[in-house]
Amino acid sequence: MPSTYTPPARVPAAAWRMLALGVAAQAAGTLLVSTPVYLIPLLHVERGLPLAQAGALASAPTLGMVLTLVAWGALADRLGERWVIAGGLAATALLAALAAGADDLVRLGVLLGLGGAASASTNAASGRVVVGWFPRERRGLAMGLRQVSQPLGVAVAALVVPPLAASGGTRGALVPTAGVLAVLALACAAGIRNPPRPGAAQVAAAGNPYRRDRFLLRIHVVSVLLVLPQFTLTTFGLVWLTLGLGWGATAAGVVVGGAQFVGALGRIGVGVLSDRVGSRVRVLRWVAGSGVVALAALAGVGFAQWPVAVAVVLVLASTISVADNGLAFTSVAEAAGPRWSGRALGLQNTGQFVAASAVGPGVGALVTAIGYPASIALVALAPLLALPLVPRHDQHR
C-alpha cells in the first residue's frame, strides 16, 4: 500500500535565522525576569531583607510582564515583529542598567517591574515570527524549539547570577544582563524581517477570530488547566523529594534539573509529532490524557513511599506537563491569523501566568492539609477537565 506521507515543505534559510533570533531574544528577556529570583540569597541572608519582601521583589518583573503581554501583542499585530522585539529589548536593557544603579529597594523593585513589562515584547512577537516564516508542516518543530527559550533563560540565570551577585552585588548581576539585552536588541534590529502580511481586504474578511467561534477560548482554557500540573511539579518537586522523601539536596536537584532538560526535548518532540500527524489539537488531546495517567501514577508511587519510583515518574510527569505549551501556542497563532496572533498569544500567556501564580499558595495549602500524594492526585483533575475541552479539529487562518 503506498504511503500517504507528504515530505515537509522546504524551509528558507531566513526562517531559521528568525527562529534563532527569536529564541535568543526571549531567553534574554527570561534572564532579566529570572535574575531577581537568584538575588534572594544575597538580599535575605547577607543584607537581612525579610523573605517576604525579597520574594515580592523577585515577583516584580513577572507582574510587569503579565500586565503588558496583550498590549505588546496588539502592537506587534499593528507594526510587525521586528521593531517590537528590538525596541522592547532595548527598553529592557536600559531599565536593567538603571536598576543596577538603584540605591534603594523600592526603586529597584519599580525598575525591575518596568523591565519585566518591556521584556514581554518578545513573548507574543517571537511567536508571530515563527508562524509567519515557517510553513505549516514545520511549525510544530519550530515552535517546539522556540519554547526552549524560557528554560534556557532560567538555566543561564541560575548559573551566572549567584556568582555575579556574590562578587558584585545587585549591580554585578544586572550590568551583564543589560549588556546581553543591548547586544541582542541590535542583532534583532539588524537580522529580523517581518513575514509577509495580508492585505486590507483579507483582514476585513477575516474579522475578529474571537467572535467567529469558541476555538481560541477553548484552547486558552485548556492551557490554563494544563499549566497547573506544570507549575505544581516545578514548584514542589524538589521540596517533596528532600523534605517528604529524604533525598539529599544534590541528588534531588539532579532529578529536577534532569526533568527540565528532558522536558525541553519533549516540547520539540511533540511539535515534530504534530507536524507529522497534521494536527495540533489531536496531539494536545494525547498530551492531556497522558498527563492524567502520569499524575495518577505519581500519586500512587507517592502513597506507596517508593522514593526511586517517585523520582522516575516525576521526570516523566514533568516532561508531559510542559509538552502542551508549543502545541497550544502554534494552534492559537494559526487560528488567530496574522492580524490577531499577537493579541491572541498575549492572552494565552497572560492566562497561563495568572494560573501559575495561584499554584504556590493553592497547592502549598493542599500539601499542608493532605500531603504530597493526595495533592498530586487532585491536581490530576486539571488535565482530566481539559480533555473534553480540546477542540476536535484544527483551525488555520
C-alpha positions as CSV (number, residue, x, y, z in Angstrom):
1,M,0.0,0.0,0.0
2,P,1.6,3.4,-1.0
3,S,2.5,5.8,1.8
4,T,0.3,8.9,2.2
5,Y,3.1,10.8,4.0
6,T,3.9,14.1,2.3
7,P,7.5,15.4,2.7
8,P,7.5,18.7,4.6
9,A,7.9,21.9,2.7
10,R,11.4,23.4,2.4
11,V,12.2,26.0,5.0
12,P,14.0,29.0,3.8
13,A,17.3,29.8,5.5
14,A,16.0,33.1,6.6
15,A,13.3,31.4,8.7
16,W,16.0,29.6,10.8
17,R,17.7,32.9,11.4
18,M,14.4,34.4,12.6
19,L,13.9,31.4,14.9
20,A,17.4,31.7,16.3
21,L,17.0,35.4,17.0
22,G,13.5,34.9,18.5
23,V,14.8,32.2,20.8
24,A,17.8,34.3,21.9
25,A,15.5,37.4,22.4
26,Q,13.0,35.6,24.6
27,A,15.8,33.8,26.5
28,A,17.4,37.2,27.2
29,G,14.0,38.6,28.4
30,T,13.6,35.5,30.7
31,L,17.1,36.1,32.0
32,L,16.1,39.5,33.2
33,V,12.8,38.2,34.7
34,S,14.6,35.4,36.5
35,T,17.6,37.4,37.8
36,P,15.8,38.7,41.0
37,V,14.9,35.1,42.0
38,Y,18.6,34.3,42.3
39,L,19.3,37.5,44.2
40,I,17.1,36.3,47.1
41,P,20.0,34.6,49.0
42,L,22.1,37.9,48.7
43,L,19.2,40.1,49.8
44,H,17.8,37.8,52.5
45,V,20.9,36.2,54.0
46,E,23.6,38.8,53.6
47,R,21.6,42.0,53.7
48,G,18.9,40.9,56.1
49,L,15.9,41.6,53.9
50,P,12.8,39.7,55.1
51,L,12.0,36.7,52.9
52,A,8.5,38.1,52.1
53,Q,10.0,41.4,50.8
54,A,12.7,39.5,48.9
55,G,10.0,37.4,47.3
56,A,7.9,40.4,46.4
57,L,11.0,42.0,44.7
58,A,11.6,38.7,42.8
59,S,8.0,38.7,41.5
60,A,8.1,42.3,40.3
61,P,9.3,41.5,36.7
62,T,6.7,38.8,36.3
63,L,3.9,41.1,37.4
64,G,5.1,43.8,34.9
65,M,5.2,41.2,32.1
66,V,1.7,39.9,32.8
67,L,0.2,43.4,32.7
68,T,1.7,44.2,29.3
69,L,1.6,40.9,27.3
70,V,-1.6,41.7,25.4
71,A,-0.6,45.3,24.7
72,W,2.7,44.2,23.2
73,G,0.9,41.6,21.1
74,A,-1.5,44.2,19.8
75,L,1.5,46.4,18.9
76,A,3.1,43.5,17.0
77,D,-0.2,43.0,15.1
78,R,-0.2,46.6,14.1
79,L,3.5,47.3,13.5
80,G,5.1,44.0,12.9
81,E,7.6,41.9,14.9
82,R,11.0,43.4,14.1
83,W,10.7,46.7,15.9
84,V,8.6,45.4,18.7
85,I,11.2,42.8,19.6
86,A,14.2,45.1,19.0
87,G,12.6,48.1,20.7
88,G,11.4,46.0,23.7
89,L,14.8,44.5,24.2
90,A,16.4,48.0,24.0
91,A,14.0,49.3,26.7
92,T,14.6,46.2,28.8
93,A,18.4,46.8,28.6
94,L,18.0,50.4,29.6
95,L,15.8,49.5,32.6
96,A,18.2,46.8,33.7
97,A,21.0,49.3,33.6
98,L,19.0,51.8,35.6
99,A,18.1,49.0,38.1
100,A,21.8,48.2,38.5
101,G,22.3,51.7,39.9
102,A,19.2,51.8,42.1
103,D,20.2,52.8,45.6
104,D,17.0,51.6,47.4
105,L,14.8,48.6,47.2
106,V,11.6,50.5,46.2
107,R,13.3,52.0,43.2
108,L,14.9,48.6,42.4
109,G,11.5,46.9,42.5
110,V,9.9,49.5,40.3
111,L,12.6,49.4,37.7
112,L,12.6,45.6,37.7
113,G,8.8,45.6,37.2
114,L,9.2,48.0,34.3
115,G,11.9,45.8,32.9
116,G,9.6,42.8,33.0
117,A,6.9,44.8,31.3
118,A,9.4,45.7,28.5
119,S,10.6,42.1,28.2
120,A,7.1,40.9,27.4
121,S,7.6,42.3,23.9
122,T,9.5,39.1,23.0
123,N,6.8,36.7,24.0
124,A,4.0,37.3,21.5
125,A,6.1,38.8,18.8
126,S,8.6,36.0,18.6
127,G,5.8,33.5,18.3
128,R,4.4,35.5,15.4
129,V,7.8,35.4,13.7
130,V,7.8,31.6,13.9
131,V,4.3,31.2,12.5
132,G,4.9,33.8,9.8
133,W,8.1,32.4,8.4
134,F,7.7,28.7,8.8
135,P,5.3,26.6,6.6
136,R,2.5,24.9,8.4
137,E,4.2,21.5,8.0
138,R,7.2,22.6,10.1
139,R,5.7,25.0,12.6
140,G,5.4,22.3,15.3
141,L,9.1,21.7,15.2
142,A,9.8,25.5,15.1
143,M,7.5,26.4,17.9
144,G,8.9,23.5,20.0
145,L,12.4,24.9,19.5
146,R,11.1,28.4,20.3
147,Q,9.6,27.1,23.6
148,V,13.1,26.1,24.8
149,S,13.9,29.8,25.2
150,Q,12.3,30.0,28.6
151,P,14.1,27.1,30.4
152,L,17.3,28.3,28.6
153,G,16.9,31.8,30.1
154,V,16.2,30.3,33.6
155,A,19.2,28.0,33.3
156,V,21.5,30.8,32.4
157,A,20.3,32.9,35.3
158,A,20.7,30.0,37.7
159,L,24.3,29.6,36.6
160,V,25.6,33.1,36.3
161,V,23.5,35.3,38.7
162,P,24.6,33.8,42.1
163,P,28.4,34.1,41.5
164,L,28.0,37.6,39.9
165,A,25.9,38.7,42.8
166,A,28.3,37.2,45.3
167,S,31.2,39.2,43.9
168,G,29.4,42.4,42.8
169,G,26.0,42.6,44.5
170,T,22.9,43.5,42.5
171,R,24.9,45.8,40.2
172,G,27.3,43.0,39.4
173,A,24.3,40.8,38.4
174,L,22.3,43.3,36.4
175,V,25.0,45.1,34.4
176,P,26.0,42.0,32.4
177,T,22.3,41.3,31.8
178,A,21.8,44.8,30.5
179,G,24.7,44.3,28.2
180,V,23.4,41.0,26.8
181,L,20.0,42.6,26.2
182,A,21.5,45.6,24.4
183,V,23.6,43.3,22.1
184,L,20.5,41.3,21.2
185,A,18.4,44.4,20.6
186,L,20.9,45.4,17.9
187,A,21.1,41.9,16.5
188,C,17.3,41.7,16.2
189,A,17.0,45.1,14.7
190,A,19.5,44.1,12.0
191,G,18.5,40.5,11.5
192,I,14.8,40.1,12.0
193,R,12.5,40.7,9.0
194,N,8.7,40.8,9.3
195,P,6.9,37.9,7.5
196,P,4.5,38.8,4.6
197,R,1.3,40.4,5.9
198,P,-2.2,40.1,4.5
199,G,-3.8,42.9,2.6
200,A,-6.6,45.1,3.9
201,A,-9.3,43.1,2.1
202,Q,-8.1,39.8,3.6
203,V,-8.1,41.4,7.1
204,A,-11.6,42.7,6.7
205,A,-12.8,39.3,5.5
206,A,-11.1,37.5,8.4
207,G,-12.5,39.7,11.2
208,N,-12.2,39.1,14.9
209,P,-11.5,35.4,15.5
210,Y,-13.0,35.5,19.0
211,R,-16.3,36.4,17.5
212,R,-16.2,33.6,14.9
213,D,-16.4,30.7,17.3
214,R,-15.1,29.4,20.6
215,F,-12.0,27.7,19.3
216,L,-9.4,30.1,20.7
217,L,-11.3,30.4,24.0
218,R,-11.3,26.7,24.4
219,I,-7.5,26.5,23.7
220,H,-6.9,29.3,26.3
221,V,-8.9,27.4,29.0
222,V,-7.2,24.1,28.2
223,S,-3.8,25.8,28.5
224,V,-4.7,27.3,31.9
225,L,-5.8,23.9,33.2
226,L,-2.6,22.2,31.8
227,V,-0.3,24.8,33.3
228,L,-1.4,23.8,36.8
229,P,0.4,20.4,36.8
230,Q,3.5,22.0,35.2
231,F,4.0,24.6,37.9
232,T,3.0,22.2,40.7
233,L,5.8,19.8,39.8
234,T,8.2,22.7,39.2
235,T,7.5,24.4,42.4
236,F,7.1,21.4,44.8
237,G,9.1,18.6,43.1
238,L,12.3,19.4,44.8
239,V,10.7,20.1,48.2
240,W,8.8,16.8,48.0
241,L,12.0,14.8,47.3
242,T,14.0,16.4,50.0
243,L,11.6,17.1,52.9
244,G,9.0,14.4,52.1
245,L,11.1,11.5,50.9
246,G,14.5,12.2,52.5
247,W,16.6,12.8,49.3
248,G,19.8,14.8,49.6
249,A,19.6,18.3,48.1
250,T,22.2,17.5,45.4
251,A,20.5,14.3,44.3
252,A,17.1,15.9,44.3
253,G,18.5,18.9,42.3
254,V,19.9,16.5,39.7
255,V,16.4,14.9,39.3
256,V,14.6,18.2,39.0
257,G,17.2,19.6,36.7
258,G,17.2,16.5,34.5
259,A,13.4,16.8,34.3
260,Q,13.7,20.3,32.9
261,F,16.2,19.1,30.3
262,V,14.1,16.1,29.2
263,G,11.0,18.4,29.2
264,A,12.7,20.7,26.8
265,L,13.4,17.8,24.4
266,G,9.8,16.7,24.9
267,R,8.4,20.0,23.7
268,I,10.4,19.6,20.5
269,G,9.3,16.0,20.1
270,V,5.6,16.7,20.4
271,G,6.0,19.6,18.0
272,V,7.5,17.3,15.4
273,L,4.8,14.7,16.1
274,S,2.1,17.4,15.4
275,D,3.8,18.2,12.1
276,R,3.8,14.5,11.2
277,V,0.2,13.8,12.0
278,G,-1.0,17.1,10.7
279,S,-2.9,18.2,13.8
280,R,-2.0,20.3,16.8
281,V,-5.2,19.6,18.8
282,R,-5.1,15.8,18.3
283,V,-1.6,15.7,19.9
284,L,-2.7,18.2,22.5
285,R,-5.5,15.7,23.5
286,W,-3.0,12.9,23.7
287,V,-0.8,15.1,26.0
288,A,-3.7,15.9,28.3
289,G,-4.7,12.2,28.6
290,S,-1.1,11.2,29.2
291,G,-0.9,13.9,31.9
292,V,-3.8,12.3,33.8
293,V,-2.2,8.9,33.7
294,A,1.3,10.2,34.7
295,L,-0.1,12.3,37.6
296,A,-2.2,9.4,38.9
297,A,0.9,7.1,38.7
298,L,3.0,9.7,40.6
299,A,0.3,10.0,43.3
300,G,0.3,6.1,43.5
301,V,4.0,5.7,44.0
302,G,3.9,8.6,46.4
303,F,1.3,6.9,48.6
304,A,3.5,3.8,48.4
305,Q,6.5,5.8,49.6
306,W,8.8,4.4,46.9
307,P,11.4,7.2,46.6
308,V,13.2,5.9,43.4
309,A,9.9,5.3,41.6
310,V,8.7,8.8,42.6
311,A,11.8,10.3,41.0
312,V,11.4,8.3,37.8
313,V,7.7,9.1,37.5
314,L,8.3,12.7,38.5
315,V,10.6,13.1,35.5
316,L,8.0,11.5,33.2
317,A,5.2,13.6,34.6
318,S,7.2,16.8,34.4
319,T,8.1,16.1,30.7
320,I,4.4,15.6,29.8
321,S,3.3,18.6,31.8
322,V,5.3,21.0,29.6
323,A,4.7,19.3,26.3
324,D,1.4,21.2,25.6
325,N,3.0,24.7,25.5
326,G,4.3,24.7,22.0
327,L,1.3,22.9,20.6
328,A,-1.2,25.4,22.2
329,F,0.9,28.4,21.1
330,T,1.1,27.1,17.5
331,S,-2.6,26.3,17.4
332,V,-3.5,29.8,18.8
333,A,-1.3,31.6,16.3
334,E,-2.6,29.6,13.4
335,A,-6.3,30.0,14.3
336,A,-6.0,33.7,15.1
337,G,-4.3,34.7,11.8
338,P,-1.5,37.2,11.2
339,R,-3.6,40.3,12.2
340,W,-4.7,38.8,15.5
341,S,-2.0,36.4,16.6
342,G,-0.1,38.9,18.7
343,R,-3.1,39.7,20.8
344,A,-4.2,36.0,21.0
345,L,-0.7,34.9,22.1
346,G,-0.7,37.7,24.6
347,L,-3.9,36.5,26.1
348,Q,-2.6,32.9,26.0
349,N,0.5,33.9,28.0
350,T,-1.5,36.1,30.4
351,G,-3.9,33.3,31.3
352,Q,-1.1,30.9,31.9
353,F,0.9,33.3,34.1
354,V,-2.2,34.2,36.2
355,A,-3.0,30.5,36.7
356,A,0.7,29.7,37.6
357,S,0.7,32.4,40.2
358,A,-2.1,30.6,42.1
359,V,-0.2,27.3,42.2
360,G,2.2,28.3,45.0
361,P,-0.3,29.3,47.7
362,G,-3.1,27.0,46.5
363,V,-1.1,23.7,46.2
364,G,1.0,24.7,49.2
365,A,-2.1,24.9,51.3
366,L,-3.2,21.5,49.9
367,V,0.1,19.9,50.7
368,T,-0.1,21.2,54.2
369,A,-3.6,19.8,54.7
370,I,-3.4,16.4,52.9
371,G,0.2,15.8,51.9
372,Y,2.0,15.5,48.6
373,P,0.5,12.3,47.1
374,A,-3.1,13.4,47.7
375,S,-2.4,16.9,46.4
376,I,-0.9,15.4,43.2
377,A,-4.0,13.2,42.8
378,L,-6.2,16.3,43.0
379,V,-4.0,18.2,40.5
380,A,-4.6,15.3,38.1
381,L,-8.2,16.6,37.8
382,A,-6.9,19.6,35.8
383,P,-5.8,17.7,32.7
384,L,-8.9,15.4,33.1
385,L,-11.1,18.5,32.9
386,A,-9.1,19.8,29.9
387,L,-9.7,16.6,27.8
388,P,-13.3,17.3,26.7
389,L,-12.5,21.0,26.1
390,V,-9.8,20.3,23.5
391,P,-11.3,21.1,20.0
392,R,-11.8,18.2,17.7
393,H,-10.3,19.9,14.7
394,D,-7.6,22.5,14.0
395,Q,-8.2,25.9,12.6
396,H,-6.0,27.8,10.1
397,R,-6.3,31.4,9.0
